[in-house]
Amino acid sequence: MILERPFRLGALTIALFLFAATAFAEDISKPLDTIKWDIARITSPESVAEMKALQTRVKDVNKQSLPTTVGLLVGMGAGSGVIVSEDGLVLTAAHVIGKPRQPIMFVLSDGTFVKGESLGINTFADSGMARITDTPPKTATWPGAKEGKWPVAEMGKSADLKQYQWVVSMGHPGGPKQDRPPPVRTGRVNTKTEEMSKNRLLLSDCTLVGGDSGGPLFDLAGKVIGIHSQINPFLLESNMHVPVDKFRNEWDRLVRGDSIGKKTEAVLGVKYEDSSKPGAVIAEVAESSAAARADLEVGDVILKFNGNKVKTASDITEMMSSYEPDDKVKLLIRRDGETVSVDVKLGGVKKPERPSRKN
């Protein structure tokens, strides 16, 4: 979208014009293709040649990342995401997908629709994961498409970023459109360098609007270093992103479909002999609980929870986070030397509110 504004030639504009003219005169004798942009650089271009070198670097990132940047249609909502594995795993924002096991329609950069589903989320961090379940379209031309592989954006390390480092934002402002590939915007990271390793939200001045949520933030090597989270509606150049290291730290739980940080918790209603030892041996069944209604007994060993192998009782606690009260799950248990399949309708309990901080 282009906004029409009255043109005013101020002192700053004149100064920038004179600088550009001077820099251009200085660059005439330099072959432009000999100037390369340092991807870790934190300062601004100081000449026309450097500006073009930065532009070339951004174009390379765009070409490399375009096939991996996707739109998400979830119910009546829309957002963005990025493919990070050949089997179709997609990083996005938790508020875009809402909750695990929801159907999603993905929009590829060429406008093609493919189906998928949501996986795990962390509502505190606003990190989310989804998966494309369709195979690549027959018209796909990226490497490995014929073998059923999806294009992959390599994940970087957000902890290694420096304040003012240049970055590239991609996504679907206003929601995905079939006749428009995801636009590219350039900016810089404004988070202090010493804060990078703490996995807090990254701040950048890349321009974002609604629909970009869940889209990728790349460094100039084309590696994903963040996912768009909080878009400032009043200052488009001040937006926050989930650091990619946060996804990496919770990878297994997100792939499994856990819901981290939700307010209502699904419960089974049992206690275990020792949550750290191999096997989830039931030591106690609460009266009138989900487990009691399903006729689980003391001494039963839970082997699988809805198809997922259970190594220790703590696995069940983590798996439970991806389910809601009243969800139905299937347990595979060992009882008196035999394996038995049991259907359970989960109970629920409200988590205690976090204490408010006082000034």
C-alpha positions in Angstrom: 0.0 0.0 0.0 1.3 3.5 -0.9 0.3 6.4 1.3 0.3 9.8 -0.4 1.9 12.5 1.6 2.9 16.1 0.9 6.6 16.4 0.0 8.7 18.8 2.1 12.4 19.4 1.4 13.8 19.9 4.9 17.3 20.3 6.1 17.7 16.6 6.8 16.6 15.7 3.3 19.0 18.2 1.8 21.8 16.8 3.9 21.0 13.2 2.9 20.9 14.3 -0.8 24.3 16.0 -0.5 25.8 12.9 1.3 24.4 10.6 -1.4 25.8 12.8 -4.2 29.2 12.9 -2.5 29.2 9.2 -1.9 28.2 8.5 -5.5 31.1 10.6 -6.7 33.5 8.7 -4.5 32.2 5.3 -5.7 32.5 5.9 -9.4 36.0 4.5 -9.5 35.1 1.4 -7.4 33.7 -1.8 -9.1 30.4 -2.4 -7.3 30.7 -6.1 -7.4 33.9 -6.0 -5.2 32.0 -4.6 -2.2 30.4 -7.3 0.0 28.1 -6.6 3.0 29.3 -8.1 6.3 26.2 -10.0 7.6 27.3 -9.2 11.2 27.7 -5.5 10.6 25.8 -3.1 13.0 26.4 0.2 11.3 24.5 1.9 8.4 25.8 2.0 4.8 28.2 4.8 4.3 28.2 5.0 0.5 26.0 4.2 -2.5 28.1 1.1 -3.2 27.5 -0.1 0.4 23.8 0.6 0.1 23.7 -1.6 -3.0 25.7 -4.3 -1.3 23.2 -4.4 1.5 20.4 -4.4 -1.0 22.0 -7.4 -2.8 22.3 -9.2 0.5 18.6 -8.6 1.3 17.6 -9.9 -2.2 19.6 -13.1 -1.7 17.8 -13.7 1.6 14.5 -13.1 -0.1 15.2 -15.5 -2.9 16.5 -18.1 -0.4 13.6 -17.7 2.1 10.6 -17.1 -0.2 9.6 -20.8 -0.6 9.8 -21.4 3.1 7.6 -18.5 4.2 3.9 -19.6 4.4 0.5 -18.1 5.3 -1.7 -19.8 7.8 -5.5 -19.8 7.8 -6.9 -21.0 11.1 -10.7 -20.8 11.5 -11.6 -17.1 10.8 -8.0 -15.9 11.6 -4.9 -15.6 9.5 -1.2 -15.4 10.2 2.2 -16.4 8.9 4.9 -19.1 9.5 8.1 -20.6 8.2 9.0 -24.2 7.3 12.0 -25.5 9.2 12.1 -29.2 8.4 11.8 -31.4 5.3 8.7 -33.2 6.7 6.8 -29.9 7.0 7.3 -28.6 10.5 6.3 -24.9 10.7 7.3 -22.3 13.3 4.7 -19.7 14.1 3.2 -17.7 17.0 1.0 -19.4 19.7 -1.8 -16.8 19.3 -2.0 -17.5 15.5 -2.8 -21.3 16.0 -4.7 -21.0 19.3 -4.3 -24.6 20.6 -3.0 -28.0 19.5 -4.7 -30.4 17.1 -6.5 -27.8 15.0 -6.9 -28.0 11.2 -4.8 -25.4 9.3 -4.7 -24.4 5.7 -1.3 -23.3 4.6 -0.8 -20.9 1.7 2.5 -21.3 -0.1 4.4 -18.3 -1.6 2.9 -19.1 -5.1 -0.6 -19.1 -3.7 -1.1 -22.9 -3.5 -3.1 -24.2 -0.6 -2.0 -27.3 1.4 -3.5 -28.8 4.6 -2.0 -29.3 8.0 -2.6 -29.1 11.7 -1.4 -27.3 14.8 1.0 -28.9 17.2 2.3 -27.5 20.5 2.2 -23.9 21.9 3.7 -21.9 24.7 1.2 -19.2 25.6 3.7 -17.4 27.9 6.4 -17.1 25.2 3.8 -17.0 22.3 5.7 -19.7 20.4 3.8 -22.2 18.4 4.4 -25.1 16.0 2.4 -26.7 13.2 2.9 -29.3 10.6 2.0 -29.5 6.9 0.4 -32.9 6.4 -0.1 -32.7 2.6 2.7 -33.7 0.1 4.3 -31.0 -2.0 2.3 -30.0 -5.0 3.3 -31.6 -8.3 4.2 -28.2 -9.7 6.8 -27.6 -6.9 10.3 -27.0 -8.2 12.5 -26.7 -5.1 15.1 -29.4 -4.5 13.6 -32.6 -3.1 10.0 -31.7 -3.9 9.6 -34.9 -6.1 10.7 -37.0 -3.1 8.1 -35.4 -0.9 10.4 -33.0 0.9 9.5 -29.4 1.8 11.9 -26.4 1.5 13.7 -25.7 4.7 14.7 -22.4 6.4 17.8 -23.0 8.5 17.5 -22.0 12.1 20.1 -19.6 13.5 21.0 -18.7 17.1 19.3 -15.7 18.5 21.7 -15.6 21.4 24.5 -14.7 19.0 22.8 -11.5 17.7 24.1 -8.1 18.3 22.2 -4.8 18.9 21.6 -3.0 15.6 22.4 -6.0 13.5 20.6 -5.9 10.2 17.7 -8.3 9.7 15.0 -9.2 7.2 11.3 -9.7 8.0 8.9 -11.8 5.9 5.2 -12.6 6.3 1.7 -11.9 5.0 0.6 -8.4 6.0 -3.2 -8.2 6.0 -3.3 -12.0 5.6 -2.1 -14.3 2.8 -3.2 -13.5 -0.8 -2.9 -15.9 -3.7 -1.7 -13.3 -6.1 1.0 -11.8 -3.8 4.1 -13.5 -2.5 5.2 -12.5 1.1 6.7 -9.0 1.1 10.2 -8.3 2.4 11.0 -5.6 4.9 14.5 -4.7 6.2 15.4 -3.3 9.6 17.6 -3.8 12.6 17.5 -5.5 16.0 17.1 -3.1 18.9 17.5 -5.5 21.8 20.6 -4.9 23.8 23.4 -7.4 23.1 23.7 -8.5 26.7 19.9 -9.4 26.7 20.1 -11.7 23.7 21.0 -14.9 25.7 18.1 -14.5 28.1 15.5 -15.8 25.6 13.3 -12.7 26.0 11.4 -11.2 23.2 13.5 -9.6 20.5 12.8 -6.0 19.4 13.2 -4.8 15.8 12.3 -1.8 13.7 11.0 -3.9 10.8 7.6 -2.7 9.7 4.9 -5.2 10.5 1.1 -5.2 10.5 -1.7 -7.6 11.3 -1.3 -10.9 9.4 2.5 -10.9 9.8 2.2 -12.6 13.2 4.0 -15.9 13.2 6.2 -14.9 10.3 10.0 -15.3 10.3 12.7 -12.8 11.1 16.0 -13.7 9.3 19.5 -12.6 9.7 21.4 -11.6 6.6 22.7 -15.2 6.3 19.1 -16.2 5.7 18.8 -18.0 9.0 15.6 -17.8 11.1 16.4 -15.9 14.3 12.9 -14.9 15.5 9.2 -15.3 14.9 6.9 -12.2 14.8 4.9 -12.0 18.0 3.7 -8.6 19.3 2.9 -6.1 16.5 2.7 -2.5 17.7 -0.5 -1.0 16.2 0.6 2.6 16.8 4.3 2.4 15.9 4.8 0.0 13.0 8.6 0.1 13.4 8.6 -1.2 16.9 7.7 -4.9 17.0 8.6 -7.9 19.1 9.6 -11.4 18.1 10.0 -14.8 19.9 13.7 -15.7 19.8 14.4 -18.9 17.8 16.4 -20.3 20.7 13.1 -20.4 22.7 11.7 -22.9 20.2 14.9 -25.0 20.3 14.7 -25.3 24.0 11.2 -26.6 24.0 11.4 -28.5 20.7 10.3 -32.0 21.8 7.3 -30.6 23.7 6.1 -28.5 20.8 6.5 -31.3 18.3 4.5 -33.6 20.6 1.7 -31.1 20.9 2.0 -29.9 24.4 0.2 -26.7 25.5 2.6 -24.9 27.9 1.4 -22.2 30.2 -2.4 -22.6 29.9 -4.7 -21.7 32.8 -6.9 -24.8 32.9 -5.1 -28.2 33.4 -6.4 -31.6 32.4 -5.9 -34.2 35.1 -6.0 -38.0 35.3 -6.4 -38.2 39.1 -3.6 -40.6 40.1 -0.3 -40.6 42.0 2.7 -42.5 40.9 5.2 -44.6 42.9 8.2 -42.6 41.7 8.1 -40.1 38.8 11.8 -40.4 38.2 12.0 -44.2 37.8 11.3 -46.0 34.6 7.6 -46.9 34.1 4.6 -45.0 35.4 3.3 -47.2 38.2 0.0 -46.0 39.7 0.3 -45.8 43.5 -3.0 -44.1 44.3 -6.3 -43.5 42.4 -8.3 -40.4 43.6 -12.0 -41.0 44.4 -14.4 -39.9 41.7 -11.4 -39.0 39.4 -11.1 -39.6 35.7 -8.9 -42.6 36.5 -11.5 -44.0 38.9 -14.3 -43.7 36.4 -12.1 -45.6 33.9 -11.5 -48.4 36.4 -7.7 -47.8 36.6 -6.1 -49.6 39.6 -3.2 -49.3 41.9 -0.3 -51.2 40.4 -1.3 -50.5 36.8 1.7 -49.5 34.7 0.9 -46.9 32.0 2.9 -47.8 28.9 1.4 -45.4 26.3 -0.6 -42.2 26.5 -2.7 -41.7 23.4 -0.1 -43.6 21.3 2.9 -41.9 22.8 5.4 -44.1 24.7 5.7 -43.4 28.4 9.2 -43.8 29.9 8.5 -42.1 33.3 5.5 -40.7 35.1 6.8 -37.2 34.4 6.2 -37.9 30.7 2.5 -38.1 31.4 2.5 -34.8 33.2 4.0 -33.1 30.1 1.8 -34.9 27.7 -1.3 -33.9 29.7 -0.6 -30.3 29.0 -1.7 -30.6 25.4 -5.2 -31.8 26.4 -8.2 -30.1 27.8 -10.6 -31.2 30.5 -13.2 -33.6 29.0 -10.9 -34.7 26.2 -10.9 -38.5 25.6 -7.5 -40.3 25.5 -6.5 -44.0 25.2 -4.1 -45.5 27.7 -2.2 -48.7 27.1 -1.5 -50.3 30.5 0.2 -53.4 31.9 -1.9 -55.2 34.6 -1.0 -58.6 36.1 1.4 -59.3 33.2 -1.2 -58.4 30.4 -1.5 -55.3 28.3 -4.9 -53.6 28.4 -6.3 -50.6 26.4 -8.4 -48.2 28.5 -10.4 -45.2 27.3 -10.3 -42.2 29.7 -12.3 -39.0 29.8 -10.0 -36.5 31.4 -10.9 -34.3 34.4 -9.8 -30.8 35.0 -8.6 -28.2 37.5 -7.9 -24.5 37.3 -4.3 -23.5 37.8 -3.6 -20.9 40.5 -3.0 -17.4 39.3 0.5 -16.1 39.3 1.0 -13.6 42.2 1.0 -10.0 40.9 4.3 -8.0 41.3 4.2 -5.1 43.6 6.2 -1.9 42.9 
